Amino acid sequence: MAGGQERILRRRIKSIQSTKKITKAMELIAASQIVRAQGRIAAARPYQQGMARIVLETALGDPEAAGRLLGTPESVAKIAVLSVVADRGLCGGYNSSVLRATERLLVGEADAGHECRLFSVGKKAQSYFRYRGQAVEQSFLGMSERPTFTDAREVAAAVLTPFVSGEVDQVLIVSTRFISAGTQHVEVRQLLPLIDPREAEAPEAEPVATAPPTTGETDRPAGYTEFEPDAAILLESLAPRAAETEIFGALLEASASELTARQRAMAAATDNAGELIKKYSRIMNRARQDTITTEIMEIVGGAEALRAGSEVDEGGLIIEAMHAISEQPKGA
């Protein structure tokens, strides 16, 4: 029985060791990619800031034309929601936290009487909402780990079309904001209409968390600006480009957050595998000691039985010899 248990434990330890090698390799790969993802975020930030400054300047040039494209809508009836998660798992609670936030948002908007249209990035969102019977109008796959600006344009085209045509009044994005390697949090931001940096600095709390200003310039820059074509026409062209930029930034931050979550999850899995190996090794050693002790006891018991049997045989021969001597004739 002990020998069979030892074989089972040995196979289990070998399996855990193989798993530990895989999780350690995934941890190292994710750690090496985090630096690159952070570099991409830093490289894209100046463009985001410049685009925000240009949009603000253009809106200030023609405030009436910027009414629907900039700021917070006064009344909302239809909303488009974009949920950004990963294509793969093994990254802790990264996917589940975004998906739960998206589900809470959809339920809250539905309770408020708003009609919602759902778009998603990542295979996990597609399977999650399909299982719950939530219709996803369009899902984008294969772009979560290393997004490109082309991917951002593809996503932006899908969510911009209903907004430009007037089918929805507001576009919200649910994604993970990358603050640092140790801090990431899920947030719901308004994507369209574009956030006015001056409103983002207002002390009042908005019902929907908005992104912090992407530029420190909240006032109109000094000097005089002429627009060609008119500011209204220019703003209609700039708004989609600004939305593409915001989506690209969200995809980059989501990618960095996914890698960070995967690195932490794989590090924890590697540590847990090491603890399991230690635990099962102790159990296996104890089982081996029990087996050895049992074998020693069997050997000692057999030796004692053999020795006791030999003593009995020798005593019987002596008695027989004495009887033979006593039966001999006296004159013999």
RARAMO-V644567 format. One record per residue. N is the residue number from 1. SS is DSSP state (helix for helix, strand for strand, loop for the rest). PSI is psi in whole degrees, -180 to 180 (none if undefined). D_CENTER is the distance of its C-alpha to the mean C-alpha in Angstrom with 2 decimals. Layout:
BEGIN
n->N ss->SS psi->PSI d_center->D_CENTER
n->N ss->SS psi->PSI d_center->D_CENTER
END
This chain:
BEGIN
n->1 ss->loop psi->-45 d_center->42.65
n->2 ss->helix psi->-38 d_center->41.30
n->3 ss->helix psi->-40 d_center->41.26
n->4 ss->helix psi->-40 d_center->39.17
n->5 ss->helix psi->-39 d_center->36.63
n->6 ss->helix psi->-41 d_center->36.52
n->7 ss->helix psi->-41 d_center->35.78
n->8 ss->helix psi->-45 d_center->32.94
n->9 ss->helix psi->-37 d_center->31.36
n->10 ss->helix psi->-42 d_center->31.90
n->11 ss->helix psi->-40 d_center->30.07
n->12 ss->helix psi->-41 d_center->27.15
n->13 ss->helix psi->-42 d_center->26.98
n->14 ss->helix psi->-40 d_center->27.12
n->15 ss->helix psi->-43 d_center->24.22
n->16 ss->helix psi->-37 d_center->22.06
n->17 ss->helix psi->-39 d_center->23.20
n->18 ss->helix psi->-43 d_center->22.11
n->19 ss->helix psi->-39 d_center->18.59
n->20 ss->helix psi->-38 d_center->18.58
n->21 ss->helix psi->-40 d_center->19.65
n->22 ss->helix psi->-48 d_center->16.81
n->23 ss->helix psi->-36 d_center->14.07
n->24 ss->helix psi->-42 d_center->16.15
n->25 ss->helix psi->-42 d_center->16.47
n->26 ss->helix psi->-36 d_center->12.77
n->27 ss->helix psi->-45 d_center->12.50
n->28 ss->helix psi->-39 d_center->15.53
n->29 ss->helix psi->-46 d_center->14.54
n->30 ss->helix psi->-41 d_center->11.37
n->31 ss->helix psi->-38 d_center->13.71
n->32 ss->helix psi->-28 d_center->16.37
n->33 ss->helix psi->-18 d_center->14.50
n->34 ss->helix psi->-42 d_center->13.39
n->35 ss->helix psi->-42 d_center->17.12
n->36 ss->helix psi->-41 d_center->17.76
n->37 ss->helix psi->-40 d_center->15.13
n->38 ss->helix psi->-38 d_center->16.75
n->39 ss->helix psi->-37 d_center->20.07
n->40 ss->helix psi->-37 d_center->19.42
n->41 ss->helix psi->-46 d_center->18.59
n->42 ss->helix psi->-35 d_center->21.78
n->43 ss->helix psi->-33 d_center->23.77
n->44 ss->helix psi->-17 d_center->23.01
n->45 ss->helix psi->-42 d_center->23.76
n->46 ss->helix psi->-38 d_center->27.57
n->47 ss->helix psi->-41 d_center->27.69
n->48 ss->helix psi->-44 d_center->25.82
n->49 ss->helix psi->-43 d_center->28.25
n->50 ss->helix psi->-41 d_center->31.21
n->51 ss->helix psi->-41 d_center->30.35
n->52 ss->helix psi->-39 d_center->30.04
n->53 ss->helix psi->-41 d_center->33.38
n->54 ss->helix psi->-42 d_center->35.10
n->55 ss->helix psi->-43 d_center->33.98
n->56 ss->helix psi->-43 d_center->35.20
n->57 ss->helix psi->-42 d_center->38.47
n->58 ss->helix psi->-40 d_center->39.05
n->59 ss->helix psi->-38 d_center->38.39
n->60 ss->helix psi->-26 d_center->40.84
n->61 ss->helix psi->-27 d_center->43.34
n->62 ss->loop psi->81 d_center->43.39
n->63 ss->loop psi->-34 d_center->41.90
n->64 ss->loop psi->-42 d_center->43.14
n->65 ss->loop psi->-26 d_center->41.33
n->66 ss->loop psi->2 d_center->38.08
n->67 ss->loop psi->-48 d_center->38.30
n->68 ss->loop psi->-21 d_center->35.87
n->69 ss->loop psi->-13 d_center->33.61
n->70 ss->strand psi->138 d_center->33.06
n->71 ss->loop psi->-167 d_center->32.43
n->72 ss->loop psi->126 d_center->31.44
n->73 ss->loop psi->143 d_center->33.18
n->74 ss->loop psi->-41 d_center->35.74
n->75 ss->loop psi->137 d_center->35.31
n->76 ss->loop psi->128 d_center->32.37
n->77 ss->loop psi->-37 d_center->32.88
n->78 ss->strand psi->137 d_center->30.28
n->79 ss->strand psi->140 d_center->26.70
n->80 ss->strand psi->132 d_center->24.18
n->81 ss->strand psi->128 d_center->20.48
n->82 ss->strand psi->118 d_center->17.86
n->83 ss->strand psi->128 d_center->14.23
n->84 ss->strand psi->112 d_center->11.71
n->85 ss->loop psi->-165 d_center->8.33
n->86 ss->loop psi->164 d_center->7.24
n->87 ss->loop psi->-23 d_center->9.74
n->88 ss->loop psi->165 d_center->8.00
n->89 ss->loop psi->-144 d_center->6.01
n->90 ss->loop psi->38 d_center->6.12
n->91 ss->loop psi->39 d_center->2.90
n->92 ss->loop psi->-137 d_center->4.56
n->93 ss->loop psi->19 d_center->5.28
n->94 ss->helix psi->-53 d_center->3.41
n->95 ss->helix psi->-46 d_center->5.15
n->96 ss->helix psi->-36 d_center->7.81
n->97 ss->helix psi->-42 d_center->8.84
n->98 ss->helix psi->-42 d_center->9.62
n->99 ss->helix psi->-39 d_center->11.24
n->100 ss->helix psi->-40 d_center->13.21
n->101 ss->helix psi->-40 d_center->14.38
n->102 ss->helix psi->-43 d_center->15.50
n->103 ss->helix psi->-41 d_center->17.28
n->104 ss->helix psi->-40 d_center->18.97
n->105 ss->helix psi->-45 d_center->20.10
n->106 ss->helix psi->-42 d_center->21.57
n->107 ss->helix psi->-43 d_center->23.35
n->108 ss->helix psi->-43 d_center->24.70
n->109 ss->helix psi->-37 d_center->26.02
n->110 ss->helix psi->-40 d_center->27.54
n->111 ss->helix psi->-30 d_center->29.27
n->112 ss->loop psi->0 d_center->30.62
n->113 ss->loop psi->16 d_center->32.16
n->114 ss->loop psi->141 d_center->30.06
n->115 ss->strand psi->129 d_center->29.32
n->116 ss->strand psi->141 d_center->25.74
n->117 ss->strand psi->128 d_center->24.64
n->118 ss->strand psi->132 d_center->21.00
n->119 ss->strand psi->152 d_center->19.43
n->120 ss->strand psi->152 d_center->15.89
n->121 ss->strand psi->122 d_center->13.94
n->122 ss->loop psi->139 d_center->11.60
n->123 ss->helix psi->-31 d_center->12.50
n->124 ss->helix psi->-34 d_center->10.23
n->125 ss->helix psi->-39 d_center->12.23
n->126 ss->helix psi->-49 d_center->15.37
n->127 ss->helix psi->-34 d_center->15.19
n->128 ss->helix psi->-50 d_center->14.14
n->129 ss->helix psi->-28 d_center->17.09
n->130 ss->helix psi->-41 d_center->19.40
n->131 ss->helix psi->-33 d_center->19.16
n->132 ss->loop psi->5 d_center->20.10
n->133 ss->loop psi->17 d_center->22.85
n->134 ss->loop psi->123 d_center->21.67
n->135 ss->loop psi->132 d_center->23.07
n->136 ss->loop psi->118 d_center->21.01
n->137 ss->loop psi->-42 d_center->23.64
n->138 ss->strand psi->135 d_center->21.88
n->139 ss->strand psi->138 d_center->18.55
n->140 ss->strand psi->127 d_center->17.55
n->141 ss->loop psi->158 d_center->15.85
n->142 ss->loop psi->20 d_center->15.45
n->143 ss->loop psi->8 d_center->14.91
n->144 ss->loop psi->-34 d_center->11.28
n->145 ss->loop psi->-43 d_center->11.22
n->146 ss->loop psi->77 d_center->14.74
n->147 ss->loop psi->151 d_center->16.22
n->148 ss->loop psi->169 d_center->19.97
n->149 ss->helix psi->-29 d_center->22.45
n->150 ss->helix psi->-40 d_center->23.74
n->151 ss->helix psi->-42 d_center->20.47
n->152 ss->helix psi->-38 d_center->20.69
n->153 ss->helix psi->-39 d_center->24.31
n->154 ss->helix psi->-44 d_center->23.55
n->155 ss->helix psi->-42 d_center->21.18
n->156 ss->helix psi->-38 d_center->23.69
n->157 ss->helix psi->-35 d_center->26.55
n->158 ss->helix psi->-41 d_center->25.11
n->159 ss->helix psi->-23 d_center->24.60
n->160 ss->helix psi->-35 d_center->27.69
n->161 ss->helix psi->-51 d_center->30.12
n->162 ss->helix psi->-29 d_center->30.25
n->163 ss->helix psi->-45 d_center->30.42
n->164 ss->helix psi->-37 d_center->33.22
n->165 ss->loop psi->-6 d_center->35.11
n->166 ss->loop psi->10 d_center->34.97
n->167 ss->loop psi->-27 d_center->33.11
n->168 ss->loop psi->153 d_center->30.55
n->169 ss->loop psi->-18 d_center->31.27
n->170 ss->strand psi->144 d_center->27.86
n->171 ss->strand psi->124 d_center->24.50
n->172 ss->strand psi->148 d_center->21.41
n->173 ss->strand psi->132 d_center->17.93
n->174 ss->strand psi->115 d_center->14.80
n->175 ss->strand psi->179 d_center->12.08
n->176 ss->strand psi->123 d_center->10.40
n->177 ss->strand psi->127 d_center->13.23
n->178 ss->strand psi->109 d_center->12.99
n->179 ss->strand psi->-51 d_center->15.82
n->180 ss->strand psi->-179 d_center->15.64
n->181 ss->loop psi->-21 d_center->13.79
n->182 ss->loop psi->-5 d_center->13.91
n->183 ss->strand psi->119 d_center->13.60
n->184 ss->strand psi->143 d_center->11.31
n->185 ss->strand psi->152 d_center->12.01
n->186 ss->strand psi->137 d_center->11.94
n->187 ss->strand psi->155 d_center->15.35
n->188 ss->strand psi->122 d_center->17.75
n->189 ss->strand psi->154 d_center->20.13
n->190 ss->strand psi->124 d_center->23.28
n->191 ss->strand psi->-46 d_center->23.36
n->192 ss->strand psi->137 d_center->26.87
n->193 ss->loop psi->159 d_center->29.44
n->194 ss->strand psi->143 d_center->28.57
n->195 ss->loop psi->128 d_center->28.22
n->196 ss->loop psi->122 d_center->31.45
n->197 ss->helix psi->-29 d_center->30.85
n->198 ss->helix psi->-35 d_center->33.81
n->199 ss->helix psi->-32 d_center->32.25
n->200 ss->helix psi->-24 d_center->28.97
n->201 ss->loop psi->-3 d_center->31.17
n->202 ss->loop psi->143 d_center->32.93
n->203 ss->loop psi->-21 d_center->32.76
n->204 ss->loop psi->143 d_center->32.51
n->205 ss->loop psi->132 d_center->29.20
n->206 ss->loop psi->153 d_center->28.12
n->207 ss->loop psi->-25 d_center->26.87
n->208 ss->loop psi->129 d_center->23.87
n->209 ss->loop psi->127 d_center->22.09
n->210 ss->loop psi->160 d_center->23.15
n->211 ss->loop psi->147 d_center->22.02
n->212 ss->loop psi->157 d_center->24.03
n->213 ss->loop psi->134 d_center->26.87
n->214 ss->loop psi->-5 d_center->26.04
n->215 ss->loop psi->150 d_center->29.49
n->216 ss->loop psi->-8 d_center->31.81
n->217 ss->loop psi->102 d_center->34.75
n->218 ss->loop psi->-17 d_center->35.22
n->219 ss->loop psi->162 d_center->38.95
n->220 ss->loop psi->132 d_center->40.72
n->221 ss->loop psi->151 d_center->41.38
n->222 ss->loop psi->146 d_center->44.96
n->223 ss->loop psi->-179 d_center->47.19
n->224 ss->loop psi->134 d_center->47.99
n->225 ss->loop psi->130 d_center->45.83
n->226 ss->loop psi->140 d_center->47.30
n->227 ss->loop psi->132 d_center->45.24
n->228 ss->loop psi->109 d_center->46.10
n->229 ss->loop psi->-160 d_center->45.59
n->230 ss->loop psi->157 d_center->45.57
n->231 ss->helix psi->-35 d_center->42.68
n->232 ss->helix psi->-46 d_center->41.96
n->233 ss->helix psi->-41 d_center->41.67
n->234 ss->helix psi->-38 d_center->39.69
n->235 ss->helix psi->-37 d_center->37.22
n->236 ss->helix psi->-31 d_center->36.64
n->237 ss->helix psi->-33 d_center->35.74
n->238 ss->helix psi->-32 d_center->33.64
n->239 ss->helix psi->-48 d_center->31.51
n->240 ss->helix psi->-39 d_center->29.69
n->241 ss->helix psi->-40 d_center->29.23
n->242 ss->helix psi->-38 d_center->27.82
n->243 ss->helix psi->-40 d_center->25.39
n->244 ss->helix psi->-42 d_center->24.27
n->245 ss->helix psi->-43 d_center->23.81
n->246 ss->helix psi->-40 d_center->21.72
n->247 ss->helix psi->-40 d_center->19.45
n->248 ss->helix psi->-43 d_center->19.21
n->249 ss->helix psi->-39 d_center->18.34
n->250 ss->helix psi->-39 d_center->15.59
n->251 ss->helix psi->-40 d_center->14.15
n->252 ss->helix psi->-44 d_center->14.54
n->253 ss->helix psi->-37 d_center->12.91
n->254 ss->helix psi->-39 d_center->9.86
n->255 ss->helix psi->-45 d_center->9.83
n->256 ss->helix psi->-39 d_center->10.44
n->257 ss->helix psi->-39 d_center->7.81
n->258 ss->helix psi->-46 d_center->5.11
n->259 ss->helix psi->-41 d_center->7.52
n->260 ss->helix psi->-43 d_center->8.09
n->261 ss->helix psi->-39 d_center->4.99
n->262 ss->helix psi->-39 d_center->5.53
n->263 ss->helix psi->-43 d_center->9.08
n->264 ss->helix psi->-43 d_center->9.20
n->265 ss->helix psi->-42 d_center->7.83
n->266 ss->helix psi->-34 d_center->10.28
n->267 ss->helix psi->-43 d_center->12.87
n->268 ss->helix psi->-39 d_center->12.93
n->269 ss->helix psi->-39 d_center->13.25
n->270 ss->helix psi->-43 d_center->15.99
n->271 ss->helix psi->-41 d_center->17.75
n->272 ss->helix psi->-37 d_center->17.78
n->273 ss->helix psi->-40 d_center->19.18
n->274 ss->helix psi->-40 d_center->21.82
n->275 ss->helix psi->-39 d_center->22.80
n->276 ss->helix psi->-39 d_center->23.20
n->277 ss->helix psi->-43 d_center->25.32
n->278 ss->helix psi->-44 d_center->27.49
n->279 ss->helix psi->-50 d_center->27.90
n->280 ss->helix psi->-29 d_center->28.91
n->281 ss->helix psi->-41 d_center->31.07
n->282 ss->helix psi->-44 d_center->33.00
n->283 ss->helix psi->-41 d_center->33.50
n->284 ss->helix psi->-41 d_center->34.63
n->285 ss->helix psi->-38 d_center->37.00
n->286 ss->helix psi->-40 d_center->38.43
n->287 ss->helix psi->-39 d_center->38.99
n->288 ss->helix psi->-40 d_center->40.61
n->289 ss->helix psi->-38 d_center->42.85
n->290 ss->helix psi->-40 d_center->43.84
n->291 ss->helix psi->-46 d_center->44.75
n->292 ss->helix psi->-44 d_center->46.78
n->293 ss->helix psi->-42 d_center->48.52
n->294 ss->helix psi->-43 d_center->49.44
n->295 ss->helix psi->-42 d_center->50.87
n->296 ss->helix psi->-43 d_center->52.86
n->297 ss->helix psi->-38 d_center->54.26
n->298 ss->helix psi->-41 d_center->55.28
n->299 ss->helix psi->-46 d_center->57.02
n->300 ss->helix psi->-43 d_center->58.79
n->301 ss->helix psi->-40 d_center->59.86
n->302 ss->helix psi->-41 d_center->61.22
n->303 ss->helix psi->-41 d_center->63.09
n->304 ss->helix psi->-39 d_center->64.61
n->305 ss->helix psi->-41 d_center->65.70
n->306 ss->helix psi->-43 d_center->67.31
n->307 ss->helix psi->-42 d_center->69.12
n->308 ss->helix psi->-39 d_center->70.39
n->309 ss->helix psi->-39 d_center->71.65
n->310 ss->helix psi->-38 d_center->73.49
n->311 ss->helix psi->-39 d_center->75.26
n->312 ss->helix psi->-42 d_center->76.48
n->313 ss->helix psi->-42 d_center->77.86
n->314 ss->helix psi->-41 d_center->79.73
n->315 ss->helix psi->-38 d_center->81.30
n->316 ss->helix psi->-38 d_center->82.56
n->317 ss->helix psi->-40 d_center->84.30
n->318 ss->helix psi->-43 d_center->86.13
n->319 ss->helix psi->-41 d_center->87.51
n->320 ss->helix psi->-39 d_center->88.71
n->321 ss->helix psi->-40 d_center->90.51
n->322 ss->helix psi->-39 d_center->92.28
n->323 ss->helix psi->-40 d_center->93.46
n->324 ss->helix psi->-41 d_center->94.81
n->325 ss->helix psi->-41 d_center->96.77
n->326 ss->helix psi->-25 d_center->98.27
n->327 ss->helix psi->-8 d_center->99.50
n->328 ss->loop psi->148 d_center->101.44
n->329 ss->loop psi->153 d_center->105.31
n->330 ss->loop psi->-32 d_center->106.72
n->331 ss->loop psi->-4 d_center->109.08
n->332 ss->loop psi->none d_center->106.42
END
